[in-house]
Amino acid sequence: LAKDEFVLSWLNLQQLPVRDFAILIRNWYRSHRPDLPREVGFPNSFLLLLTGFWLLAQNHDIHWEGCSTPPTQEKHGLLSAMNTESREVPSGAELYWSWLRWLASLRTDSSGSSKRDCLVVDLRSSPAAEAQDRTRNGPQAIPNQKLVVIEPMSGAVACTLASEHLATMASLASCDLQNLNANS
């Protein structure tokens, strides 16, 4: 129930077309589900949606107001975004293309190693939550992982992806971007 409220708070964000963006991410997952089997460690559609929300938060200054962690049944915060009056608001498709470009950028090099350290996708905005992760030997201490997705309601590690998983996802995203560019 808390996850549903969390997703709904994002979908109801007025300043950006998050609902259209979320539908496109879920459709991307459905079209690639055979290539992304959950049983071998790939993220499910909810976890991919979290990466999309995380990217929106990073790129569009979206944060929780009134509380240091995302809203729960007991404690509701308001999700807000930057003032869009002075900026052009991207469409859901533009947000999706941005997410695909980000996903494609996670590609590993020819030796199989990523050009970046482990990226932690964590939508909890509280510095206290980040400190708690570090003190409990959190995501930064997971060896050989290149992407870690934190479940925002519990703070638990929901998914860890190694280089080979990222390479597969990045390759799929790159192919889709090429197809989108060819059709536009």
KOLFI-478238 format. One record per atom (N, C-alpha, C): atom name; residue number from 1; x, y, z. Coordinates in steps of 0.02 Angstrom, whole numbers, plus 50000, padded with zeros to 5 digits. Layout:
# KOLFI-478238
(CA NUM (X Y Z));
...
This chain:
# KOLFI-478238
(N 1 (50041 49940 50000));
(CA 1 (50000 50000 50000));
(C 1 (50043 50063 50000));
(N 2 (50097 50063 50038));
(CA 2 (50140 50121 50040));
(C 2 (50174 50132 49972));
(N 3 (50192 50077 49938));
(CA 3 (50221 50084 49871));
(C 3 (50172 50114 49823));
(N 4 (50108 50093 49828));
(CA 4 (50057 50122 49784));
(C 4 (50050 50197 49795));
(N 5 (50049 50218 49859));
(CA 5 (50045 50289 49875));
(C 5 (50106 50327 49848));
(N 6 (50164 50296 49855));
(CA 6 (50225 50326 49831));
(C 6 (50222 50338 49756));
(N 7 (50203 50286 49718));
(CA 7 (50198 50292 49645));
(C 7 (50145 50343 49627));
(N 8 (50087 50341 49660));
(CA 8 (50034 50389 49645));
(C 8 (50055 50461 49657));
(N 9 (50096 50472 49709));
(CA 9 (50119 50541 49722));
(C 9 (50161 50566 49664));
(N 10 (50200 50521 49634));
(CA 10 (50239 50541 49575));
(C 10 (50194 50550 49514));
(N 11 (50147 50504 49504));
(CA 11 (50103 50509 49445));
(C 11 (50059 50571 49447));
(N 12 (50044 50595 49507));
(CA 12 (50001 50654 49514));
(C 12 (50040 50720 49515));
(N 13 (50104 50717 49506));
(CA 13 (50144 50778 49503));
(C 13 (50121 50820 49443));
(N 14 (50100 50880 49457));
(CA 14 (50069 50922 49406));
(C 14 (50119 50956 49358));
(N 15 (50179 50970 49382));
(CA 15 (50225 51011 49343));
(C 15 (50256 50973 49284));
(N 16 (50256 50907 49286));
(CA 16 (50287 50867 49233));
(C 16 (50240 50811 49213));
(N 17 (50244 50788 49151));
(CA 17 (50200 50734 49127));
(C 17 (50227 50666 49150));
(N 18 (50227 50655 49215));
(CA 18 (50257 50595 49244));
(C 18 (50217 50533 49224));
(N 19 (50151 50538 49221));
(CA 19 (50110 50480 49204));
(C 19 (50129 50453 49135));
(N 20 (50135 50497 49085));
(CA 20 (50154 50474 49018));
(C 20 (50224 50443 49019));
(N 21 (50269 50474 49055));
(CA 21 (50337 50449 49062));
(C 21 (50337 50380 49093));
(N 22 (50299 50370 49147));
(CA 22 (50296 50306 49181));
(C 22 (50267 50251 49136));
(N 23 (50216 50268 49098));
(CA 23 (50187 50219 49051));
(C 23 (50239 50198 49000));
(N 24 (50278 50245 48975));
(CA 24 (50329 50227 48925));
(C 24 (50384 50182 48956));
(N 25 (50403 50195 49018));
(CA 25 (50453 50152 49051));
(C 25 (50424 50081 49060));
(N 26 (50362 50077 49083));
(CA 26 (50331 50011 49092));
(C 26 (50323 49975 49025));
(N 27 (50306 50011 48973));
(CA 27 (50301 49980 48907));
(C 27 (50369 49956 48883));
(N 28 (50422 49994 48897));
(CA 28 (50490 49974 48879));
(C 28 (50507 49908 48914));
(N 29 (50491 49905 48978));
(CA 29 (50504 49843 49016));
(C 29 (50465 49784 48985));
(N 30 (50401 49795 48972));
(CA 30 (50361 49740 48944));
(C 30 (50388 49716 48877));
(N 31 (50410 49762 48835));
(CA 31 (50436 49742 48770));
(C 31 (50503 49705 48775));
(N 32 (50540 49716 48829));
(CA 32 (50605 49684 48838));
(C 32 (50606 49632 48894));
(N 33 (50548 49616 48921));
(CA 33 (50545 49569 48977));
(C 33 (50582 49503 48962));
(N 34 (50577 49474 48902));
(CA 34 (50614 49411 48889));
(C 34 (50690 49420 48894));
(N 35 (50715 49480 48881));
(CA 35 (50787 49494 48885));
(C 35 (50809 49514 48955));
(N 36 (50761 49526 49000));
(CA 36 (50777 49551 49067));
(C 36 (50745 49506 49121));
(N 37 (50763 49442 49122));
(CA 37 (50730 49398 49170));
(C 37 (50746 49416 49243));
(N 38 (50694 49426 49281));
(CA 38 (50701 49445 49351));
(C 38 (50737 49390 49391));
(N 39 (50727 49327 49373));
(CA 39 (50757 49272 49410));
(C 39 (50833 49269 49405));
(N 40 (50862 49306 49357));
(CA 40 (50936 49309 49354));
(C 40 (50962 49377 49377));
(N 41 (50918 49417 49406));
(CA 41 (50942 49478 49438));
(C 41 (50925 49544 49404));
(N 42 (50889 49543 49349));
(CA 42 (50870 49606 49317));
(C 42 (50813 49637 49357));
(N 43 (50807 49704 49354));
(CA 43 (50753 49737 49391));
(C 43 (50685 49724 49360));
(N 44 (50633 49727 49400));
(CA 44 (50565 49723 49374));
(C 44 (50542 49793 49353));
(N 45 (50480 49799 49330));
(CA 45 (50457 49863 49305));
(C 45 (50454 49916 49360));
(N 46 (50437 49897 49421));
(CA 46 (50435 49945 49476));
(C 46 (50504 49974 49489));
(N 47 (50555 49931 49489));
(CA 47 (50623 49956 49503));
(C 47 (50648 49999 49445));
(N 48 (50630 49982 49383));
(CA 48 (50648 50026 49327));
(C 48 (50612 50093 49333));
(N 49 (50550 50091 49356));
(CA 49 (50513 50153 49367));
(C 49 (50547 50196 49420));
(N 50 (50575 50164 49472));
(CA 50 (50612 50202 49522));
(C 50 (50673 50237 49491));
(N 51 (50706 50204 49443));
(CA 51 (50763 50237 49410));
(C 51 (50739 50298 49371));
(N 52 (50680 50292 49341));
(CA 52 (50652 50349 49305));
(C 52 (50635 50406 49352));
(N 53 (50604 50391 49408));
(CA 53 (50588 50442 49458));
(C 53 (50652 50474 49485));
(N 54 (50703 50433 49497));
(CA 54 (50767 50458 49522));
(C 54 (50797 50507 49472));
(N 55 (50794 50489 49407));
(CA 55 (50822 50533 49356));
(C 55 (50783 50599 49353));
(N 56 (50717 50595 49360));
(CA 56 (50676 50657 49363));
(C 56 (50697 50699 49423));
(N 57 (50706 50667 49480));
(CA 57 (50726 50704 49540));
(C 57 (50793 50738 49530));
(N 58 (50839 50704 49497));
(CA 58 (50905 50732 49485));
(C 58 (50903 50790 49436));
(N 59 (50863 50783 49383));
(CA 59 (50863 50832 49328));
(C 59 (50812 50888 49336));
(N 60 (50763 50879 49380));
(CA 60 (50709 50928 49384));
(C 60 (50695 50951 49455));
(N 61 (50743 50942 49499));
(CA 61 (50738 50968 49567));
(C 61 (50672 50949 49601));
(N 62 (50655 50885 49599));
(CA 62 (50595 50861 49632));
(C 62 (50615 50836 49701));
(N 63 (50577 50855 49751));
(CA 63 (50594 50835 49819));
(C 63 (50531 50829 49861));
(N 64 (50539 50799 49919));
(CA 64 (50484 50791 49966));
(C 64 (50482 50852 50011));
(N 65 (50424 50881 50020));
(CA 65 (50416 50938 50065));
(C 65 (50384 50913 50130));
(N 66 (50404 50942 50185));
(CA 66 (50370 50929 50248));
(C 66 (50394 50867 50284));
(N 67 (50438 50828 50254));
(CA 67 (50466 50770 50289));
(C 67 (50531 50751 50256));
(N 68 (50573 50716 50293));
(CA 68 (50639 50699 50268));
(C 68 (50640 50635 50228));
(N 69 (50586 50597 50229));
(CA 69 (50583 50535 50191));
(C 69 (50518 50535 50151));
(N 70 (50512 50492 50101));
(CA 70 (50450 50490 50062));
(C 70 (50389 50477 50106));
(N 71 (50330 50496 50084));
(CA 71 (50271 50488 50125));
(C 71 (50254 50415 50138));
(N 72 (50227 50402 50196));
(CA 72 (50201 50336 50213));
(C 72 (50128 50345 50231));
(N 73 (50095 50291 50249));
(CA 73 (50025 50296 50269));
(C 73 (50017 50342 50329));
(N 74 (50066 50341 50374));
(CA 74 (50060 50382 50434));
(C 74 (50082 50454 50424));
(N 75 (50127 50466 50376));
(CA 75 (50158 50531 50370));
(C 75 (50160 50551 50296));
(N 76 (50120 50599 50278));
(CA 76 (50116 50619 50207));
(C 76 (50157 50682 50194));
(N 77 (50200 50678 50145));
(CA 77 (50237 50735 50121));
(C 77 (50210 50755 50053));
(N 78 (50227 50812 50031));
(CA 78 (50203 50834 49965));
(C 78 (50261 50831 49916));
(N 79 (50249 50802 49859));
(CA 79 (50299 50800 49808));
(C 79 (50295 50864 49767));
(N 80 (50350 50898 49758));
(CA 80 (50349 50960 49720));
(C 80 (50408 50962 49672));
(N 81 (50401 51001 49621));
(CA 81 (50454 51008 49572));
(C 81 (50471 51081 49564));
(N 82 (50521 51092 49521));
(CA 82 (50544 51160 49508));
(C 82 (50487 51202 49481));
(N 83 (50495 51266 49484));
(CA 83 (50447 51312 49455));
(C 83 (50454 51307 49379));
(N 84 (50400 51284 49346));
(CA 84 (50403 51275 49274));
(C 84 (50379 51336 49235));
(N 85 (50360 51389 49269));
(CA 85 (50334 51447 49235));
(C 85 (50386 51478 49188));
(N 86 (50449 51477 49208));
(CA 86 (50501 51510 49167));
(C 86 (50537 51461 49121));
(N 87 (50518 51397 49123));
(CA 87 (50550 51347 49081));
(C 87 (50499 51310 49038));
(N 88 (50523 51285 48982));
(CA 88 (50480 51243 48941));
(C 88 (50476 51174 48974));
(N 89 (50416 51148 48982));
(CA 89 (50406 51083 49014));
(C 89 (50415 51029 48962));
(N 90 (50459 50980 48976));
(CA 90 (50469 50926 48928));
(C 90 (50407 50881 48925));
(N 91 (50397 50849 48868));
(CA 91 (50341 50802 48862));
(C 91 (50360 50735 48895));
(N 92 (50311 50693 48904));
(CA 92 (50325 50626 48930));
(C 92 (50374 50588 48886));
(N 93 (50366 50596 48820));
(CA 93 (50412 50563 48773));
(C 93 (50483 50590 48780));
(N 94 (50490 50656 48789));
(CA 94 (50557 50685 48798));
(C 94 (50589 50660 48863));
(N 95 (50550 50654 48916));
(CA 95 (50576 50627 48978));
(C 95 (50598 50554 48968));
(N 96 (50558 50516 48931));
(CA 96 (50574 50447 48916));
(C 96 (50639 50441 48876));
(N 97 (50646 50483 48825));
(CA 97 (50708 50482 48785));
(C 97 (50768 50499 48828));
(N 98 (50759 50546 48874));
(CA 98 (50813 50563 48920));
(C 98 (50831 50503 48964));
(N 99 (50781 50466 48987));
(CA 99 (50792 50406 49027));
(C 99 (50828 50352 48985));
(N 100 (50807 50344 48923));
(CA 100 (50841 50295 48879));
(C 100 (50914 50315 48868));
(N 101 (50927 50379 48858));
(CA 101 (50996 50402 48849));
(C 101 (51037 50389 48912));
(N 102 (51007 50401 48970));
(CA 102 (51042 50387 49033));
(C 102 (51056 50312 49039));
(N 103 (51007 50271 49024));
(CA 103 (51015 50199 49029));
(C 103 (51069 50176 48979));
(N 104 (51068 50202 48919));
(CA 104 (51119 50184 48869));
(C 104 (51189 50206 48892));
(N 105 (51192 50260 48930));
(CA 105 (51257 50286 48953));
(C 105 (51289 50240 49006));
(N 106 (51252 50193 49033));
(CA 106 (51278 50148 49083));
(C 106 (51317 50089 49052));
(N 107 (51324 50091 48987));
(CA 107 (51360 50038 48951));
(C 107 (51431 50030 48979));
(N 108 (51453 49969 48980));
(CA 108 (51521 49955 49003));
(C 108 (51569 49959 48943));
(N 109 (51634 49963 48958));
(CA 109 (51682 49966 48903));
(C 109 (51696 49894 48878));
(N 110 (51740 49887 48829));
(CA 110 (51752 49822 48797));
(C 110 (51781 49770 48845));
(N 111 (51813 49790 48899));
(CA 111 (51841 49742 48947));
(C 111 (51787 49718 48996));
(N 112 (51727 49747 48992));
(CA 112 (51673 49727 49037));
(C 112 (51669 49769 49099));
(N 113 (51715 49816 49107));
(CA 113 (51711 49857 49167));
(C 113 (51678 49924 49150));
(N 114 (51641 49948 49197));
(CA 114 (51606 50011 49188));
(C 114 (51656 50068 49196));
(N 115 (51641 50123 49162));
(CA 115 (51684 50182 49167));
(C 115 (51667 50222 49230));
(N 116 (51620 50199 49270));
(CA 116 (51600 50235 49329));
(C 116 (51598 50189 49389));
(N 117 (51598 50220 49448));
(CA 117 (51590 50182 49510));
(C 117 (51517 50160 49515));
(N 118 (51503 50127 49569));
(CA 118 (51435 50104 49583));
(C 118 (51389 50165 49590));
(N 119 (51334 50164 49553));
(CA 119 (51284 50217 49557));
(C 119 (51227 50192 49602));
(N 120 (51210 50231 49651));
(CA 120 (51157 50213 49697));
(C 120 (51095 50255 49682));
(N 121 (51041 50222 49661));
(CA 121 (50978 50254 49646));
(C 121 (50937 50252 49711));
(N 122 (50933 50310 49744));
(CA 122 (50901 50314 49809));
(C 122 (50858 50376 49811));
(N 123 (50793 50368 49812));
(CA 123 (50747 50425 49811));
(C 123 (50735 50456 49880));
(N 124 (50764 50428 49931));
(CA 124 (50757 50459 49997));
(C 124 (50803 50519 49999));
(N 125 (50776 50576 50018));
(CA 125 (50814 50639 50013));
(C 125 (50849 50658 50077));
(N 126 (50838 50621 50129));
(CA 126 (50863 50640 50194));
(C 126 (50938 50627 50202));
(N 127 (50978 50676 50223));
(CA 127 (51048 50662 50238));
(C 127 (51054 50611 50294));
(N 128 (51005 50609 50339));
(CA 128 (51007 50559 50393));
(C 128 (51000 50489 50364));
(N 129 (50957 50481 50313));
(CA 129 (50948 50416 50281));
(C 129 (51013 50394 50246));
(N 130 (51046 50442 50213));
(CA 130 (51109 50426 50180));
(C 130 (51162 50406 50232));
(N 131 (51165 50441 50287));
(CA 131 (51213 50423 50340));
(C 131 (51197 50355 50369));
(N 132 (51133 50338 50376));
(CA 132 (51113 50273 50401));
(C 132 (51137 50218 50354));
(N 133 (51132 50229 50289));
(CA 133 (51156 50180 50240));
(C 133 (51231 50168 50250));
(N 134 (51268 50222 50258));
(CA 134 (51341 50214 50265));
(C 134 (51359 50178 50329));
(N 135 (51323 50192 50383));
(CA 135 (51341 50161 50447));
(C 135 (51319 50088 50452));
(N 136 (51270 50068 50412));
(CA 136 (51250 49998 50415));
(C 136 (51281 49957 50359));
(N 137 (51337 49984 50332));
(CA 137 (51373 49949 50279));
(C 137 (51328 49942 50217));
(N 138 (51301 49998 50196));
(CA 138 (51251 50000 50143));
(C 138 (51277 49989 50073));
(N 139 (51243 50016 50023));
(CA 139 (51256 50001 49953));
(C 139 (51327 50015 49930));
(N 140 (51360 50064 49961));
(CA 140 (51428 50079 49939));
(C 140 (51475 50021 49951));
(N 141 (51456 49974 49994));
(CA 141 (51500 49919 50013));
(C 141 (51485 49855 49974));
(N 142 (51441 49857 49924));
(CA 142 (51424 49798 49886));
(C 142 (51475 49790 49831));
(N 143 (51518 49738 49834));
(CA 143 (51571 49730 49785));
(C 143 (51545 49709 49716));
(N 144 (51580 49731 49664));
(CA 144 (51567 49711 49595));
(C 144 (51498 49732 49569));
(N 145 (51466 49778 49601));
(CA 145 (51401 49801 49577));
(C 145 (51409 49871 49548));
(N 146 (51373 49885 49494));
(CA 146 (51379 49949 49461));
(C 146 (51317 49992 49469));
(N 147 (51260 49961 49486));
(CA 147 (51199 49999 49498));
(C 147 (51162 49966 49555));
(N 148 (51143 50006 49604));
(CA 148 (51106 49982 49662));
(C 148 (51042 50024 49666));
(N 149 (50984 49990 49672));
(CA 149 (50921 50025 49678));
(C 149 (50895 50013 49749));
(N 150 (50882 50068 49784));
(CA 150 (50856 50066 49853));
(C 150 (50781 50073 49851));
(N 151 (50746 50029 49887));
(CA 151 (50674 50034 49893));
(C 151 (50660 50093 49940));
(N 152 (50627 50145 49916));
(CA 152 (50622 50207 49955));
(C 152 (50580 50203 50019));
(N 153 (50533 50158 50022));
(CA 153 (50491 50155 50082));
(C 153 (50528 50122 50140));
(N 154 (50565 50069 50126));
(CA 154 (50599 50033 50180));
(C 154 (50672 50051 50186));
(N 155 (50702 50077 50132));
(CA 155 (50773 50091 50132));
(C 155 (50815 50030 50118));
(N 156 (50783 49975 50102));
(CA 156 (50819 49912 50088));
(C 156 (50846 49912 50017));
(N 157 (50901 49876 50007));
(CA 157 (50927 49867 49940));
(C 157 (50879 49821 49903));
(N 158 (50848 49846 49850));
(CA 158 (50798 49807 49813));
(C 158 (50828 49771 49753));
(N 159 (50883 49797 49727));
(CA 159 (50912 49768 49667));
(C 159 (50985 49791 49661));
(N 160 (51028 49745 49644));
(CA 160 (51098 49763 49628));
(C 160 (51114 49735 49560));
(N 161 (51145 49775 49519));
(CA 161 (51161 49754 49451));
(C 161 (51236 49756 49439));
(N 162 (51262 49702 49413));
(CA 162 (51332 49698 49394));
(C 162 (51341 49725 49323));
(N 163 (51403 49729 49301));
(CA 163 (51419 49757 49235));
(C 163 (51382 49722 49178));
(N 164 (51378 49655 49182));
(CA 164 (51346 49619 49127));
(C 164 (51271 49634 49121));
(N 165 (51238 49646 49178));
(CA 165 (51167 49665 49176));
(C 165 (51160 49735 49146));
(N 166 (51203 49780 49167));
(CA 166 (51200 49848 49140));
(C 166 (51215 49849 49065));
(N 167 (51262 49807 49044));
(CA 167 (51279 49804 48972));
(C 167 (51218 49783 48932));
(N 168 (51181 49734 48956));
(CA 168 (51121 49711 48921));
(C 168 (51069 49767 48918));
(N 169 (51055 49798 48975));
(CA 169 (51005 49851 48976));
(C 169 (51027 49911 48934));
(N 170 (51091 49929 48937));
(CA 170 (51116 49986 48898));
(C 170 (51111 49971 48823));
(N 171 (51125 49910 48804));
(CA 171 (51121 49890 48734));
(C 171 (51049 49895 48709));
(N 172 (51002 49871 48748));
(CA 172 (50931 49875 48729));
(C 172 (50910 49948 48723));
(N 173 (50930 49990 48770));
(CA 173 (50913 50061 48768));
(C 173 (50944 50094 48707));
(N 174 (51006 50077 48691));
(CA 174 (51040 50106 48632));
(C 174 (51004 50088 48568));
(N 175 (50983 50025 48562));
(CA 175 (50946 50003 48503));
(C 175 (50880 50040 48496));
(N 176 (50846 50048 48553));
(CA 176 (50782 50084 48551));
(C 176 (50792 50158 48532));
(N 177 (50845 50188 48557));
(CA 177 (50859 50258 48538));
(C 177 (50873 50263 48464));
(N 178 (50911 50216 48437));
(CA 178 (50924 50217 48364));
(C 178 (50859 50210 48325));
(N 179 (50815 50166 48348));
(CA 179 (50750 50157 48314));
(C 179 (50708 50220 48319));
(N 180 (50708 50252 48378));
(CA 180 (50670 50314 48386));
(C 180 (50697 50369 48340));
(N 181 (50763 50374 48336));
(CA 181 (50794 50425 48293));
(C 181 (50779 50411 48220));
(N 182 (50779 50348 48200));
(CA 182 (50765 50330 48130));
(C 182 (50693 50345 48112));
(N 183 (50648 50340 48160));
(CA 183 (50577 50351 48147));
(C 183 (50554 50423 48157));
(N 184 (50600 50466 48180));
(CA 184 (50578 50536 48191));
(C 184 (50602 50582 48137));
